[in-house]
Amino acid sequence: MDTSIPPLAALKQEGKMLIGGYKMIDRGFAIEVEEYEAGWSFLLQGDDADHFRSAWELAKEYGSSFGEFLKDHEYTTLFQ
């Protein structure tokens, strides 16, 4: 089993981002967010994914971390 972490550029090409303790995969039609340590994740599709994407872009402009963004918008309640 390969446990190495791929370079950030390779992850971005695949639509994946490592942000703090989280991994976000943007599939275009859906977004999956995984919390690394616990392995918990959630998946948003369609309009929910579009709203998440837009809200995260706005939060980044204001300097929010990804973890703060998830907590502020209550996305942490979706982790299972």
Protein Blocks (a to p, Z undefined) as FASTA:
>chain_A
ZZbdcdfklmmmnopacehjbccddehjaccdddfklopacddehjlmmmmmmmmmmmmm
nopafklmmmmnommmmpZZ
